[in-house]
């Protein structure tokens, strides 16, 4: 009996500890100061656009994407959008949202990521259940691949129909943005300027479709890999070109062995930094 009581006491202590910390993560602001979930949500609700930067295989990212979206949906009219859906699949996505096709048909007709069912379907279904728009913002991957091989000039040869799914040409480009120069540094000599152009073609296209689908008074919630919105560059740099003056906040996800303080390398990466225990299981 004593052993049972001890076990129950330890279990209760663990549950309470996790509850006090919102689970195996801590939220920090850009300066590395701990921030409560409630305070973060209060700030997010005031924005025109919120970028939720994820680590694609991190379950805390995906869980919080849904939780944050659902709570914001009780306070604001939302528009959702994602890197994980390519612009030329917008018609198929709209048909699913309206009930014209089912999930099986969407699986067949659209190019969905391998982890769609576990990580992104809940967000799309939230939009469906609440009659929200969900914007497929990313450039079709075949066109980004063309840029990776041949540069921006490859896009000039596309038909007018194909160009509908890309930011209008020519789009602004600054190869000296820190996040772009960092790509070449991370590749340690294996990267190319065209690889950076391919990244920019994604950022520009996502910025374009956010700008063209933004509606005053609504909050546009965008889900993307953390690199695309890190340090307020990437998509945000382009969105500021296309639609300046919007109020925007960013979230990013990082992993550390010790989450009790934020590493200096992550300071300033986003307005809110979700620091996750790196022992957390992965979604793939």
N, C-alpha and C positions, 0 to 999 in steps of 0.2 A: 504493500500500500504506500509506504514512504517513497519507494522508487517511482511509483506511478505519479504521486503528487509532485515529486521533483521533476519528472519528465514534463508534466503538464505546466509546471511553473516556468521551466526553461522555454517551452513552446510559446507560452503566453508572452514571455519577455522578448522572444525573437519577433513575434508578430507585432508587438507594440513598438519595438525598435525600428522595424521596417516601416510601420505606419508613420512614425514620426519623421522619417527621412524620405517618405514617398517611395519606398522601395530601394533597390540597389543603385541609386543615382542621386546626384546633388546638382542643383541648378546654380550657376554662377552668372554674374553680369560680365560685361566686357573687361572690367577692371579686376576680375577675380574675386569679387565679394559674393558670398552666398545670398541667394534670392529665394524667397518662398514661391511656391507654385501660384498661390493666390495673387501675389504682387505681379508676377509675370503675366498672368491672365488679364489683370486690370490694365496693363500697358498694351497688350496685344489687341484688346477690344477697341482701342482708340484709333487704330491704324486704317490706312487705305489698303495696304498690301502687307501680308506676313509671309515670309519665306521660311519654311521648315526644312533645314538642311539635315539630311539623314546620312547615316552609314547604312548602305543598302541591306546588309545582313544583320543589323542590330535590332533585336526585338523590342527594346525599350523605345527606340526611335519610332517604330511602327505603332506600338501601343499608344504612345503619347501623341502621335499625329492624330489618331482617332479621338482620343480623349480631349485634346485641345480643340479640335474641330467641332466636336459635339457640344462642348461648353460654349464656344464662341457662337455657335448656331442658336443658342438660347438668348443671345444678347444682340446679335447683328444679323442682317441679311447677308448671306455668303455667296460667293462664286468660288468654285474649286478648280484647280488646275494642277498639272503634273508633268514633270520631265518624262515620266515612265509611259506616257501615251504620246504617240507621234501624230503630228497634225493631220496627215492624210488618212488617219483612222477616225477623224471626228464624226463623220456620218455614221459609222458603225457604233461608235460610243453613244451618239445621240439616239440611235434606234434602240439600244439596250436601255438607256435611261427612260425612254418613253414607253417601253414595254413591247415594242414592235418585234424584237428578237429576244431570245433567252440567253443564258450564260453560255450554253453549248455553242450557239451560233456566233456569239462574240468571240469565243475561243478560236473558232474556225476562221472568222473574217478579219479579225484584228491581230496585229503583232503584239502579243502580250508578253511581258517579262516572265521568266520561269517562276519567280516567286509571287506572281500576281495573286494567286488564289489566297495565299496566307497574308500577304502584306499590303496589297492595294485594293483588292476587291471590297474589303470592308469600307473603304473611303468612297469608292464608286457607288456601292450600295447605299451608303448614307445619303449621297446626292440623289440617288433614285428615290429613296423613301421619303425624302423631304423636298422633292421637286426642284432641285438645284441644278444649275448649269455645271458641267464638269468639262473643262477645256483641255484638249490634247495640245500641249504647247511645244513639244520638241520637234526639231527638224527630222524628217525621215532619215533613218540611219544610213540608207544607201547614198544620200546626198552628202552627209557628213563624211562618209568614206571616200567619196569622190574628191572632196576638199583635202582630205588627208593625203591623197595621192597626187593631186594636180593643182591644189591651191584654189583660191576664189574664182579663178578664170573658168573652172569646170562648171560653175553654176550659170555662167552667162549663156551656155549652149543649151540649157534646158528650155522646154516649151513653156508657154505662158501658163498652161494648166499646172505643170509641175512647180513652177515658181510660186504658185498660190500657197504652198506649204512651207515657204521659207521667208525670212525677213526680206523686205524689199531691197533690191540690189541697186547700187552698191551700198552696203551698210558700213557705218563707221567702224574703225578698227584701230586699236592702239596696242601694238605688239610689246610695248614697254610697260604695260600694267604689271605690277608685281606678281599677281597670280599667274599671269601668262609666262613671264620670264622664269617663274619658279617651276613650271612644267619642264622646261629644258634642263634645269638644274636637277630635278628629281630623276630625269631619264639618264643622267650621267653620260652625256654624249650620244645617246641612242635616240634622242628626240630630234625633231626637225621643225623648222618654222611652219611647215604645212600642218603638222600635228597641232600646233597652237592655233592655226587658222580654223581647223576643224572644231576645236573647242569653242572658238569665238562664234562659229556658225551656229552652234547649239545655243550659246548664251544669247546671241542676237535674235534668234528665232523665238526663244522662250520670252524674251523681253518684248518682242513685237506682238505676240499673241496675248500676253498679259495686258499690254497697253490697248490693243484693239478690242478687247473684251471687258475691260474695266468699266464699271458703272458707278458714277458718283453716289455716295451714300451706302454703297455695299463694300464689304471687306473681301478682298481677293486673297484666298488662302492657297499658296503654291508649295508643292512638295517637290524636292529636288535633292540630288546628291550634294553634300555639304560644300564641295569645292566650287560649285556653280554660284554660290551666294556668299562665300567666305570673304571676310573683310570688306563687305559691301561692294565687292567687285563683281565680275561675271555678269549675271543677269541684271543685277541692280545698276551696273554701269550703263548697260544698254537701255534699261527702262528709264533711266534719267535722261537719256538722249531722246527717246520717243515720247515720253510723257513726264516732263519735269514737274517737280512740286508735290509729288505724292508723299504721304507720310508712310514710311516703311520701317519695319523692324525685322530682324533676322534671328533665327534659332539655328544652332548647330549642335552636332553630337560628337563627342570625343570619348575615348576610352583610356582609362588609367588603371594601374594596379592598386593605387591608393587614391580614393576619390575625396579624401577629406580636405585637400587643398588643390587648387588648379595649377597645373604646370605653366611656367612662364611662356612656353611655346604656343599656348592656346589663348593667351590674353589678346583681346581685341578681335578675335576671329568672328564673333557675332555679338549681338546685343544680349542674347541669352545663350549660355553654353551648358548643355546637358552632359554632365560628366558621368559616365557609366563604368561600373566595375568591369574590367576586361575579362573577368571569368564568366561573365554573362554568356549564356548559350547563344548560338547564331541561328538565324532562320534558314541558312543554307551554307 
